Amino acid sequence: MIYVFHLLDKPDGLALRQRLRPEHKAYLGAMAERIAFAGPLLSDDGATMIGSVLAIDFDSRQDALQWQADEPFTKAGLYASVQLHAFQNLWPQKAGFPPAV
């Protein structure tokens, strides 16, 4: 089952996010085969990262929660808000849209 994480950073969390981003990306990389999509949420300026949306296949909600508990941003206390929902993808993805940065 795919689980979607909707994660919003604490105010003034950008410096912490930037500092831990390499660890976060490595942690995600270990799950690359299971990621449906993932990326930062952006402020209205279209550039400032304010959170994350991750859609990852897990065997159970408990597995998803455990994975998230061990995630570097979570362990560092970056997130002000964490939501987790089961997700059913009913719309085919467009390969390469938009291009990865």
Jmol script that loads the backbone (N, CA, C; Angstrom):
load data "model"
ATOM      1  N   MET A   1       0.853  -1.171   0.000  1.00  0.00           N
ATOM      2  CA  MET A   1       0.000   0.000   0.000  1.00  0.00           C
ATOM      3  C   MET A   1       0.897   1.232   0.000  1.00  0.00           C
ATOM      4  N   ILE A   2       0.528   2.215  -0.818  1.00  0.00           N
ATOM      5  CA  ILE A   2       1.253   3.485  -0.819  1.00  0.00           C
ATOM      6  C   ILE A   2       0.719   4.342   0.320  1.00  0.00           C
ATOM      7  N   TYR A   3       1.646   4.947   1.059  1.00  0.00           N
ATOM      8  CA  TYR A   3       1.306   5.894   2.114  1.00  0.00           C
ATOM      9  C   TYR A   3       1.894   7.244   1.756  1.00  0.00           C
ATOM     10  N   VAL A   4       1.079   8.278   1.922  1.00  0.00           N
ATOM     11  CA  VAL A   4       1.508   9.640   1.627  1.00  0.00           C
ATOM     12  C   VAL A   4       1.756  10.373   2.934  1.00  0.00           C
ATOM     13  N   PHE A   5       2.939  10.932   3.037  1.00  0.00           N
ATOM     14  CA  PHE A   5       3.327  11.766   4.173  1.00  0.00           C
ATOM     15  C   PHE A   5       3.178  13.220   3.744  1.00  0.00           C
ATOM     16  N   HIS A   6       2.445  14.000   4.523  1.00  0.00           N
ATOM     17  CA  HIS A   6       2.345  15.448   4.314  1.00  0.00           C
ATOM     18  C   HIS A   6       2.997  16.076   5.533  1.00  0.00           C
ATOM     19  N   LEU A   7       4.148  16.696   5.330  1.00  0.00           N
ATOM     20  CA  LEU A   7       5.009  17.135   6.423  1.00  0.00           C
ATOM     21  C   LEU A   7       5.294  18.624   6.281  1.00  0.00           C
ATOM     22  N   LEU A   8       4.919  19.410   7.281  1.00  0.00           N
ATOM     23  CA  LEU A   8       5.175  20.845   7.256  1.00  0.00           C
ATOM     24  C   LEU A   8       6.240  21.197   8.283  1.00  0.00           C
ATOM     25  N   ASP A   9       7.202  21.999   7.848  1.00  0.00           N
ATOM     26  CA  ASP A   9       8.305  22.403   8.718  1.00  0.00           C
ATOM     27  C   ASP A   9       7.842  23.382   9.795  1.00  0.00           C
ATOM     28  N   LYS A  10       8.574  23.411  10.887  1.00  0.00           N
ATOM     29  CA  LYS A  10       8.371  24.436  11.906  1.00  0.00           C
ATOM     30  C   LYS A  10       8.789  25.787  11.321  1.00  0.00           C
ATOM     31  N   PRO A  11       8.223  26.876  11.826  1.00  0.00           N
ATOM     32  CA  PRO A  11       8.680  28.200  11.364  1.00  0.00           C
ATOM     33  C   PRO A  11      10.192  28.326  11.549  1.00  0.00           C
ATOM     34  N   ASP A  12      10.822  28.973  10.625  1.00  0.00           N
ATOM     35  CA  ASP A  12      12.273  29.180  10.673  1.00  0.00           C
ATOM     36  C   ASP A  12      13.059  27.867  10.654  1.00  0.00           C
ATOM     37  N   GLY A  13      12.526  26.856  10.003  1.00  0.00           N
ATOM     38  CA  GLY A  13      13.199  25.563   9.934  1.00  0.00           C
ATOM     39  C   GLY A  13      14.125  25.394   8.740  1.00  0.00           C
ATOM     40  N   LEU A  14      14.203  26.411   7.882  1.00  0.00           N
ATOM     41  CA  LEU A  14      14.951  26.253   6.635  1.00  0.00           C
ATOM     42  C   LEU A  14      16.427  25.921   6.865  1.00  0.00           C
ATOM     43  N   ALA A  15      17.074  26.558   7.820  1.00  0.00           N
ATOM     44  CA  ALA A  15      18.502  26.286   8.065  1.00  0.00           C
ATOM     45  C   ALA A  15      18.711  24.831   8.489  1.00  0.00           C
ATOM     46  N   LEU A  16      17.846  24.326   9.362  1.00  0.00           N
ATOM     47  CA  LEU A  16      17.936  22.924   9.787  1.00  0.00           C
ATOM     48  C   LEU A  16      17.692  21.999   8.604  1.00  0.00           C
ATOM     49  N   ARG A  17      16.703  22.313   7.784  1.00  0.00           N
ATOM     50  CA  ARG A  17      16.401  21.517   6.591  1.00  0.00           C
ATOM     51  C   ARG A  17      17.623  21.456   5.674  1.00  0.00           C
ATOM     52  N   GLN A  18      18.221  22.596   5.415  1.00  0.00           N
ATOM     53  CA  GLN A  18      19.380  22.647   4.510  1.00  0.00           C
ATOM     54  C   GLN A  18      20.556  21.848   5.077  1.00  0.00           C
ATOM     55  N   ARG A  19      20.766  21.950   6.391  1.00  0.00           N
ATOM     56  CA  ARG A  19      21.893  21.259   7.022  1.00  0.00           C
ATOM     57  C   ARG A  19      21.727  19.737   6.951  1.00  0.00           C
ATOM     58  N   LEU A  20      20.491  19.251   7.132  1.00  0.00           N
ATOM     59  CA  LEU A  20      20.236  17.807   7.170  1.00  0.00           C
ATOM     60  C   LEU A  20      19.833  17.208   5.827  1.00  0.00           C
ATOM     61  N   ARG A  21      19.710  18.041   4.815  1.00  0.00           N
ATOM     62  CA  ARG A  21      19.220  17.561   3.521  1.00  0.00           C
ATOM     63  C   ARG A  21      20.040  16.393   2.948  1.00  0.00           C
ATOM     64  N   PRO A  22      21.374  16.407   3.030  1.00  0.00           N
ATOM     65  CA  PRO A  22      22.116  15.243   2.519  1.00  0.00           C
ATOM     66  C   PRO A  22      21.747  13.935   3.232  1.00  0.00           C
ATOM     67  N   GLU A  23      21.586  13.980   4.557  1.00  0.00           N
ATOM     68  CA  GLU A  23      21.170  12.785   5.306  1.00  0.00           C
ATOM     69  C   GLU A  23      19.771  12.342   4.888  1.00  0.00           C
ATOM     70  N   HIS A  24      18.875  13.320   4.763  1.00  0.00           N
ATOM     71  CA  HIS A  24      17.493  13.042   4.351  1.00  0.00           C
ATOM     72  C   HIS A  24      17.467  12.365   2.982  1.00  0.00           C
ATOM     73  N   LYS A  25      18.223  12.907   2.027  1.00  0.00           N
ATOM     74  CA  LYS A  25      18.246  12.337   0.684  1.00  0.00           C
ATOM     75  C   LYS A  25      18.840  10.930   0.678  1.00  0.00           C
ATOM     76  N   ALA A  26      19.859  10.690   1.487  1.00  0.00           N
ATOM     77  CA  ALA A  26      20.438   9.343   1.581  1.00  0.00           C
ATOM     78  C   ALA A  26      19.426   8.368   2.176  1.00  0.00           C
ATOM     79  N   TYR A  27      18.688   8.821   3.192  1.00  0.00           N
ATOM     80  CA  TYR A  27      17.669   7.967   3.816  1.00  0.00           C
ATOM     81  C   TYR A  27      16.577   7.623   2.804  1.00  0.00           C
ATOM     82  N   LEU A  28      16.151   8.610   2.024  1.00  0.00           N
ATOM     83  CA  LEU A  28      15.177   8.344   0.957  1.00  0.00           C
ATOM     84  C   LEU A  28      15.761   7.418  -0.100  1.00  0.00           C
ATOM     85  N   GLY A  29      17.018   7.628  -0.431  1.00  0.00           N
ATOM     86  CA  GLY A  29      17.664   6.821  -1.460  1.00  0.00           C
ATOM     87  C   GLY A  29      17.639   5.336  -1.163  1.00  0.00           C
ATOM     88  N   ALA A  30      17.689   4.995   0.110  1.00  0.00           N
ATOM     89  CA  ALA A  30      17.632   3.584   0.495  1.00  0.00           C
ATOM     90  C   ALA A  30      16.269   2.973   0.180  1.00  0.00           C
ATOM     91  N   MET A  31      15.257   3.828  -0.047  1.00  0.00           N
ATOM     92  CA  MET A  31      13.896   3.377  -0.357  1.00  0.00           C
ATOM     93  C   MET A  31      13.521   3.646  -1.815  1.00  0.00           C
ATOM     94  N   ALA A  32      14.480   3.997  -2.643  1.00  0.00           N
ATOM     95  CA  ALA A  32      14.211   4.448  -4.008  1.00  0.00           C
ATOM     96  C   ALA A  32      13.263   3.539  -4.781  1.00  0.00           C
ATOM     97  N   GLU A  33      13.407   2.246  -4.621  1.00  0.00           N
ATOM     98  CA  GLU A  33      12.564   1.291  -5.356  1.00  0.00           C
ATOM     99  C   GLU A  33      11.098   1.366  -4.937  1.00  0.00           C
ATOM    100  N   ARG A  34      10.817   1.929  -3.761  1.00  0.00           N
ATOM    101  CA  ARG A  34       9.453   1.956  -3.218  1.00  0.00           C
ATOM    102  C   ARG A  34       8.798   3.334  -3.304  1.00  0.00           C
ATOM    103  N   ILE A  35       9.538   4.331  -3.787  1.00  0.00           N
ATOM    104  CA  ILE A  35       9.011   5.697  -3.823  1.00  0.00           C
ATOM    105  C   ILE A  35       8.191   5.913  -5.092  1.00  0.00           C
ATOM    106  N   ALA A  36       6.917   6.303  -4.898  1.00  0.00           N
ATOM    107  CA  ALA A  36       6.061   6.658  -6.032  1.00  0.00           C
ATOM    108  C   ALA A  36       6.347   8.091  -6.468  1.00  0.00           C
ATOM    109  N   PHE A  37       6.476   8.993  -5.509  1.00  0.00           N
ATOM    110  CA  PHE A  37       6.915  10.361  -5.751  1.00  0.00           C
ATOM    111  C   PHE A  37       7.340  10.971  -4.426  1.00  0.00           C
ATOM    112  N   ALA A  38       8.182  11.987  -4.515  1.00  0.00           N
ATOM    113  CA  ALA A  38       8.683  12.655  -3.311  1.00  0.00           C
ATOM    114  C   ALA A  38       9.267  14.000  -3.693  1.00  0.00           C
ATOM    115  N   GLY A  39       9.135  14.956  -2.785  1.00  0.00           N
ATOM    116  CA  GLY A  39       9.744  16.259  -3.029  1.00  0.00           C
ATOM    117  C   GLY A  39       9.336  17.265  -1.986  1.00  0.00           C
ATOM    118  N   PRO A  40       9.990  18.432  -2.026  1.00  0.00           N
ATOM    119  CA  PRO A  40       9.691  19.463  -1.050  1.00  0.00           C
ATOM    120  C   PRO A  40       8.419  20.226  -1.404  1.00  0.00           C
ATOM    121  N   LEU A  41       7.739  20.682  -0.368  1.00  0.00           N
ATOM    122  CA  LEU A  41       6.674  21.667  -0.532  1.00  0.00           C
ATOM    123  C   LEU A  41       7.346  23.036  -0.553  1.00  0.00           C
ATOM    124  N   LEU A  42       6.818  23.936  -1.371  1.00  0.00           N
ATOM    125  CA  LEU A  42       7.440  25.248  -1.540  1.00  0.00           C
ATOM    126  C   LEU A  42       6.500  26.363  -1.103  1.00  0.00           C
ATOM    127  N   SER A  43       7.088  27.448  -0.636  1.00  0.00           N
ATOM    128  CA  SER A  43       6.299  28.628  -0.295  1.00  0.00           C
ATOM    129  C   SER A  43       5.800  29.276  -1.589  1.00  0.00           C
ATOM    130  N   ASP A  44       5.026  30.326  -1.455  1.00  0.00           N
ATOM    131  CA  ASP A  44       4.462  31.006  -2.622  1.00  0.00           C
ATOM    132  C   ASP A  44       5.517  31.600  -3.545  1.00  0.00           C
ATOM    133  N   ASP A  45       6.758  31.748  -3.065  1.00  0.00           N
ATOM    134  CA  ASP A  45       7.807  32.263  -3.943  1.00  0.00           C
ATOM    135  C   ASP A  45       8.305  31.198  -4.923  1.00  0.00           C
ATOM    136  N   GLY A  46       7.847  29.944  -4.741  1.00  0.00           N
ATOM    137  CA  GLY A  46       8.215  28.857  -5.645  1.00  0.00           C
ATOM    138  C   GLY A  46       9.617  28.328  -5.451  1.00  0.00           C
ATOM    139  N   ALA A  47      10.316  28.776  -4.397  1.00  0.00           N
ATOM    140  CA  ALA A  47      11.693  28.349  -4.194  1.00  0.00           C
ATOM    141  C   ALA A  47      11.996  27.914  -2.757  1.00  0.00           C
ATOM    142  N   THR A  48      11.389  28.549  -1.783  1.00  0.00           N
ATOM    143  CA  THR A  48      11.706  28.264  -0.386  1.00  0.00           C
ATOM    144  C   THR A  48      11.008  27.002   0.081  1.00  0.00           C
ATOM    145  N   MET A  49      11.792  26.026   0.547  1.00  0.00           N
ATOM    146  CA  MET A  49      11.230  24.760   1.011  1.00  0.00           C
ATOM    147  C   MET A  49      10.579  24.941   2.386  1.00  0.00           C
ATOM    148  N   ILE A  50       9.340  24.448   2.512  1.00  0.00           N
ATOM    149  CA  ILE A  50       8.585  24.599   3.762  1.00  0.00           C
ATOM    150  C   ILE A  50       8.052  23.267   4.294  1.00  0.00           C
ATOM    151  N   GLY A  51       8.372  22.176   3.639  1.00  0.00           N
ATOM    152  CA  GLY A  51       7.879  20.873   4.051  1.00  0.00           C
ATOM    153  C   GLY A  51       8.182  19.827   2.998  1.00  0.00           C
ATOM    154  N   SER A  52       7.508  18.698   3.117  1.00  0.00           N
ATOM    155  CA  SER A  52       7.739  17.583   2.192  1.00  0.00           C
ATOM    156  C   SER A  52       6.445  16.830   1.927  1.00  0.00           C
ATOM    157  N   VAL A  53       6.350  16.247   0.733  1.00  0.00           N
ATOM    158  CA  VAL A  53       5.325  15.263   0.412  1.00  0.00           C
ATOM    159  C   VAL A  53       6.061  14.037  -0.107  1.00  0.00           C
ATOM    160  N   LEU A  54       5.781  12.913   0.522  1.00  0.00           N
ATOM    161  CA  LEU A  54       6.418  11.654   0.150  1.00  0.00           C
ATOM    162  C   LEU A  54       5.335  10.607  -0.049  1.00  0.00           C
ATOM    163  N   ALA A  55       5.402   9.858  -1.118  1.00  0.00           N
ATOM    164  CA  ALA A  55       4.477   8.752  -1.367  1.00  0.00           C
ATOM    165  C   ALA A  55       5.325   7.498  -1.550  1.00  0.00           C
ATOM    166  N   ILE A  56       5.221   6.591  -0.564  1.00  0.00           N
ATOM    167  CA  ILE A  56       6.119   5.434  -0.510  1.00  0.00           C
ATOM    168  C   ILE A  56       5.308   4.180  -0.209  1.00  0.00           C
ATOM    169  N   ASP A  57       5.668   3.100  -0.862  1.00  0.00           N
ATOM    170  CA  ASP A  57       5.013   1.815  -0.659  1.00  0.00           C
ATOM    171  C   ASP A  57       5.568   1.131   0.592  1.00  0.00           C
ATOM    172  N   PHE A  58       4.672   0.789   1.515  1.00  0.00           N
ATOM    173  CA  PHE A  58       5.034   0.052   2.730  1.00  0.00           C
ATOM    174  C   PHE A  58       4.087  -1.129   2.891  1.00  0.00           C
ATOM    175  N   ASP A  59       4.531  -2.132   3.613  1.00  0.00           N
ATOM    176  CA  ASP A  59       3.694  -3.297   3.873  1.00  0.00           C
ATOM    177  C   ASP A  59       2.553  -2.982   4.825  1.00  0.00           C
ATOM    178  N   SER A  60       2.750  -1.990   5.690  1.00  0.00           N
ATOM    179  CA  SER A  60       1.713  -1.645   6.662  1.00  0.00           C
ATOM    180  C   SER A  60       1.875  -0.197   7.118  1.00  0.00           C
ATOM    181  N   ARG A  61       0.824   0.341   7.722  1.00  0.00           N
ATOM    182  CA  ARG A  61       0.886   1.680   8.294  1.00  0.00           C
ATOM    183  C   ARG A  61       1.961   1.734   9.385  1.00  0.00           C
ATOM    184  N   GLN A  62       2.054   0.686  10.172  1.00  0.00           N
ATOM    185  CA  GLN A  62       3.062   0.638  11.233  1.00  0.00           C
ATOM    186  C   GLN A  62       4.468   0.731  10.651  1.00  0.00           C
ATOM    187  N   ASP A  63       4.726   0.040   9.547  1.00  0.00           N
ATOM    188  CA  ASP A  63       6.035   0.130   8.894  1.00  0.00           C
ATOM    189  C   ASP A  63       6.308   1.555   8.418  1.00  0.00           C
ATOM    190  N   ALA A  64       5.289   2.214   7.869  1.00  0.00           N
ATOM    191  CA  ALA A  64       5.433   3.601   7.414  1.00  0.00           C
ATOM    192  C   ALA A  64       5.745   4.524   8.589  1.00  0.00           C
ATOM    193  N   LEU A  65       5.031   4.337   9.689  1.00  0.00           N
ATOM    194  CA  LEU A  65       5.266   5.162  10.877  1.00  0.00           C
ATOM    195  C   LEU A  65       6.663   4.945  11.440  1.00  0.00           C
ATOM    196  N   GLN A  66       7.121   3.713  11.461  1.00  0.00           N
ATOM    197  CA  GLN A  66       8.463   3.431  11.967  1.00  0.00           C
ATOM    198  C   GLN A  66       9.526   4.048  11.073  1.00  0.00           C
ATOM    199  N   TRP A  67       9.346   3.927   9.768  1.00  0.00           N
ATOM    200  CA  TRP A  67      10.294   4.525   8.824  1.00  0.00           C
ATOM    201  C   TRP A  67      10.367   6.029   9.051  1.00  0.00           C
ATOM    202  N   GLN A  68       9.222   6.652   9.191  1.00  0.00           N
ATOM    203  CA  GLN A  68       9.168   8.100   9.370  1.00  0.00           C
ATOM    204  C   GLN A  68       9.799   8.515  10.702  1.00  0.00           C
ATOM    205  N   ALA A  69       9.617   7.730  11.745  1.00  0.00           N
ATOM    206  CA  ALA A  69      10.205   8.040  13.048  1.00  0.00           C
ATOM    207  C   ALA A  69      11.738   8.059  12.988  1.00  0.00           C
ATOM    208  N   ASP A  70      12.320   7.273  12.094  1.00  0.00           N
ATOM    209  CA  ASP A  70      13.774   7.189  11.964  1.00  0.00           C
ATOM    210  C   ASP A  70      14.337   8.142  10.911  1.00  0.00           C
ATOM    211  N   GLU A  71      13.483   8.876  10.236  1.00  0.00           N
ATOM    212  CA  GLU A  71      13.893   9.791   9.171  1.00  0.00           C
ATOM    213  C   GLU A  71      14.650  10.978   9.783  1.00  0.00           C
ATOM    214  N   PRO A  72      15.762  11.421   9.171  1.00  0.00           N
ATOM    215  CA  PRO A  72      16.599  12.471   9.771  1.00  0.00           C
ATOM    216  C   PRO A  72      15.884  13.777  10.122  1.00  0.00           C
ATOM    217  N   PHE A  73      15.009  14.275   9.247  1.00  0.00           N
ATOM    218  CA  PHE A  73      14.292  15.512   9.575  1.00  0.00           C
ATOM    219  C   PHE A  73      13.397  15.312  10.799  1.00  0.00           C
ATOM    220  N   THR A  74      12.753  14.157  10.872  1.00  0.00           N
ATOM    221  CA  THR A  74      11.878  13.858  12.010  1.00  0.00           C
ATOM    222  C   THR A  74      12.691  13.792  13.296  1.00  0.00           C
ATOM    223  N   LYS A  75      13.799  13.053  13.251  1.00  0.00           N
ATOM    224  CA  LYS A  75      14.626  12.896  14.444  1.00  0.00           C
ATOM    225  C   LYS A  75      15.175  14.233  14.934  1.00  0.00           C
ATOM    226  N   ALA A  76      15.404  15.170  14.020  1.00  0.00           N
ATOM    227  CA  ALA A  76      15.934  16.483  14.387  1.00  0.00           C
ATOM    228  C   ALA A  76      14.843  17.453  14.842  1.00  0.00           C
ATOM    229  N   GLY A  77      13.575  17.051  14.720  1.00  0.00           N
ATOM    230  CA  GLY A  77      12.483  17.916  15.155  1.00  0.00           C
ATOM    231  C   GLY A  77      12.108  19.010  14.172  1.00  0.00           C
ATOM    232  N   LEU A  78      12.344  18.794  12.882  1.00  0.00           N
ATOM    233  CA  LEU A  78      12.043  19.807  11.876  1.00  0.00           C
ATOM    234  C   LEU A  78      10.550  20.042  11.687  1.00  0.00           C
ATOM    235  N   TYR A  79       9.753  18.992  11.768  1.00  0.00           N
ATOM    236  CA  TYR A  79       8.355  19.106  11.367  1.00  0.00           C
ATOM    237  C   TYR A  79       7.448  19.650  12.468  1.00  0.00           C
ATOM    238  N   ALA A  80       6.601  20.604  12.086  1.00  0.00           N
ATOM    239  CA  ALA A  80       5.556  21.131  12.973  1.00  0.00           C
ATOM    240  C   ALA A  80       4.290  20.306  12.837  1.00  0.00           C
ATOM    241  N   SER A  81       4.101  19.712  11.664  1.00  0.00           N
ATOM    242  CA  SER A  81       2.882  18.965  11.374  1.00  0.00           C
ATOM    243  C   SER A  81       3.222  17.732  10.555  1.00  0.00           C
ATOM    244  N   VAL A  82       2.669  16.585  10.960  1.00  0.00           N
ATOM    245  CA  VAL A  82       2.895  15.324  10.262  1.00  0.00           C
ATOM    246  C   VAL A  82       1.544  14.662  10.040  1.00  0.00           C
ATOM    247  N   GLN A  83       1.241  14.357   8.782  1.00  0.00           N
ATOM    248  CA  GLN A  83       0.038  13.592   8.458  1.00  0.00           C
ATOM    249  C   GLN A  83       0.448  12.408   7.597  1.00  0.00           C
ATOM    250  N   LEU A  84      -0.203  11.282   7.835  1.00  0.00           N
ATOM    251  CA  LEU A  84       0.064  10.065   7.067  1.00  0.00           C
ATOM    252  C   LEU A  84      -1.266   9.478   6.638  1.00  0.00           C
ATOM    253  N   HIS A  85      -1.375   9.206   5.336  1.00  0.00           N
ATOM    254  CA  HIS A  85      -2.620   8.655   4.792  1.00  0.00           C
ATOM    255  C   HIS A  85      -2.308   7.552   3.791  1.00  0.00           C
ATOM    256  N   ALA A  86      -3.125   6.503   3.807  1.00  0.00           N
ATOM    257  CA  ALA A  86      -3.056   5.497   2.749  1.00  0.00           C
ATOM    258  C   ALA A  86      -3.522   6.153   1.451  1.00  0.00           C
ATOM    259  N   PHE A  87      -2.964   5.710   0.331  1.00  0.00           N
ATOM    260  CA  PHE A  87      -3.224   6.350  -0.958  1.00  0.00           C
ATOM    261  C   PHE A  87      -3.394   5.281  -2.027  1.00  0.00           C
ATOM    262  N   GLN A  88      -4.401   5.478  -2.874  1.00  0.00           N
ATOM    263  CA  GLN A  88      -4.600   4.601  -4.027  1.00  0.00           C
ATOM    264  C   GLN A  88      -4.414   5.434  -5.284  1.00  0.00           C
ATOM    265  N   ASN A  89      -3.423   5.111  -6.069  1.00  0.00           N
ATOM    266  CA  ASN A  89      -3.128   5.867  -7.286  1.00  0.00           C
ATOM    267  C   ASN A  89      -4.023   5.370  -8.421  1.00  0.00           C
ATOM    268  N   LEU A  90      -4.937   6.217  -8.860  1.00  0.00           N
ATOM    269  CA  LEU A  90      -5.858   5.871  -9.941  1.00  0.00           C
ATOM    270  C   LEU A  90      -5.569   6.639 -11.221  1.00  0.00           C
ATOM    271  N   TRP A  91      -4.486   7.399 -11.228  1.00  0.00           N
ATOM    272  CA  TRP A  91      -4.151   8.190 -12.398  1.00  0.00           C
ATOM    273  C   TRP A  91      -2.729   7.864 -12.826  1.00  0.00           C
ATOM    274  N   PRO A  92      -2.518   7.486 -14.089  1.00  0.00           N
ATOM    275  CA  PRO A  92      -1.172   7.116 -14.525  1.00  0.00           C
ATOM    276  C   PRO A  92      -0.211   8.305 -14.458  1.00  0.00           C
ATOM    277  N   GLN A  93       1.020   8.037 -14.086  1.00  0.00           N
ATOM    278  CA  GLN A  93       2.045   9.070 -13.997  1.00  0.00           C
ATOM    279  C   GLN A  93       2.594   9.381 -15.384  1.00  0.00           C
ATOM    280  N   LYS A  94       2.979  10.636 -15.568  1.00  0.00           N
ATOM    281  CA  LYS A  94       3.627  11.037 -16.810  1.00  0.00           C
ATOM    282  C   LYS A  94       5.128  10.975 -16.598  1.00  0.00           C
ATOM    283  N   ALA A  95       5.797  10.091 -17.310  1.00  0.00           N
ATOM    284  CA  ALA A  95       7.241   9.940 -17.163  1.00  0.00           C
ATOM    285  C   ALA A  95       7.947  11.258 -17.515  1.00  0.00           C
ATOM    286  N   GLY A  96       8.818  11.691 -16.628  1.00  0.00           N
ATOM    287  CA  GLY A  96       9.616  12.881 -16.897  1.00  0.00           C
ATOM    288  C   GLY A  96       8.876  14.198 -16.776  1.00  0.00           C
ATOM    289  N   PHE A  97       7.685  14.216 -16.164  1.00  0.00           N
ATOM    290  CA  PHE A  97       6.921  15.464 -16.027  1.00  0.00           C
ATOM    291  C   PHE A  97       6.692  15.767 -14.583  1.00  0.00           C
ATOM    292  N   PRO A  98       7.057  16.901 -14.112  1.00  0.00           N
ATOM    293  CA  PRO A  98       8.043  17.790 -14.752  1.00  0.00           C
ATOM    294  C   PRO A  98       9.434  17.194 -14.587  1.00  0.00           C
ATOM    295  N   PRO A  99      10.378  17.691 -15.344  1.00  0.00           N
ATOM    296  CA  PRO A  99      11.741  17.147 -15.243  1.00  0.00           C
ATOM    297  C   PRO A  99      12.287  17.307 -13.826  1.00  0.00           C
ATOM    298  N   ALA A 100      13.012  16.297 -13.360  1.00  0.00           N
ATOM    299  CA  ALA A 100      13.626  16.357 -12.034  1.00  0.00           C
ATOM    300  C   ALA A 100      14.708  17.429 -12.020  1.00  0.00           C
ATOM    301  N   VAL A 101      14.856  18.075 -10.881  1.00  0.00           N
ATOM    302  CA  VAL A 101      15.854  19.143 -10.744  1.00  0.00           C
ATOM    303  C   VAL A 101      17.118  18.588 -10.146  1.00  0.00           C
TER     304      VAL A 101
END
end "model"
wireframe off; spacefill off
backbone 0.3
color backbone group
